[in-house]
């Protein structure tokens, strides 16, 4: 039987096609054999990223920690380290928030654990008590930075992720805050890591239990942490098909466990069952008593707060908002929602909106990725402008109140004749750290400033009364020499007003510490230490 013309060619072509299919199968098979090696390689990496990137980030945040030697807000010490010191060493000062049970012990417990370990090892020197908690916070911030990079690599590609990572690392406000022992810093860390597990379109690491657990922990540490998550949680609930399962089997169990954990910890230290999250929200939101510590116009976050925190990233953020895909709108909505909610509260601070700053870096990174001709000048501008501001605020601005604590430490260790020293800090209350930065039970006092919780009209705290007439207040408070403290610490602006008292009580200036180039109100450009000179004795340094 004869074949039709072309049958042979068709026959051989069929053989070639089959052999080609076999080759394809072999390639797929070999690729499958190679994939475990890749996955095992990924498992060998640290935190799911290249180990060199991890080490670089940790090293950078460690340097960041040591290059921030200035004071920002009192809560950095008085709501974390001072409380932890009191928990472990049984002396120190607890502010009115703790007597009124507005704060929880979950966050200070982290640092108290560090203090306890150092104490058991006999390594509880004052320098380690100061720096180890900050290094721990720096390490957690480095993990958050890496999680933001990993998330963007999943959502976009490595190039976009690098630009977002660059914006995050060179942000002056992140540099200024991310190693401080503030609840806002921990809130930001937990928010970034939770976003890594949040079900964003394109994410490969989504896990409802993990992200909701981190959000719940952030809420336990600082109840206002839930504000940025309200639109995100609502979006997740709206898009989830199994809504009842999400609530009953994930959100409710996570909320129950974390809240129970918080209640048990606070029960141990307060001695009674206390829901501090409710007390916190009642004081700051429902009663709006935070205005005692200052208030601003409703537009302050839009006109000053947000532009200052974002800094020179602002034009790139605006540019990125127009370029970013639709799936990032939820992040922009979260930023605007947070600004609007905080704008309704009278008491406003820069640090309150810090948790949404990493969200803004996503848009900044997207902007940099789309720049063509001006990319190098833009990178240089971002890096230099942010680093100059970061180094100034970290090394120069408001450092005197920390440097003076070193002088107080020396009163015990360097001169045995000063073992009976007593300190009176005549500054706006909580200007300096306290026993957590001295680690010795020296008699120390500062001007008190608790808010009025009884509803009295024309209420003035001790600090306000003092600054109405400092000289008169001092003469009434210390009518004779026997009650005088050995050392007074003041801002330079106060010296002229109380000079007559200093002379009459034999005080002599013994130390000067630079504080800031920008004096405001009751603060000055320097911190002065005055020592009382007893007759017949010259206790000079």
Buried (B, 14 or more C-beta within 10 A) or exposed (E): EEEEEEEEEEEEEEEEEEEEEEEEEEEEEEEEEEEEEEEEEEEEEEBBBEEEBBEBBBEBBBEBBEBBEBBBBBBBBBBBBBBBBBBBBEEBBBBEBBEBBBBBBBBBBBBBBBBBEBEEEEEBEBEBBBBBBBBBBBBBBBBBBBBBBBBBBBBBEEEBBBBBBBBBBBBBBBBBBBBBBBBBBBBBBBBBBBBBBBBBEEBEBBBBEBBBBBBBBBBBBBBBBBBBBEBBBEBBEEEBEEEEEBBEEBBEBBBEEBBEBBBEBBEEBBEEEBBBBEBBBBBBBEEBBBBBEEEBEEEBBBEBBBEBBBBBBBBBBEBBBEEBEEEBEBBBBBBBBBBEBBBEBBBBBBBBBBBBBBBBBBBBBBBBBBBEEEEEEBBEBBBEBBBEBBBBBBEBBBBBBBBBBBBBBEBBEEEEEBEEBBBBBBBBBBBBBBBBBBBBEBEBEBBBBBBEEEEEEEEEBBBEBBBEEBBEBBBEEBEEEEEBBBBBBBBBBBBEBBEEBBEEBBBBEBBBBEBBEEBEEBBBBBBBBBBBBEEEEEBEE
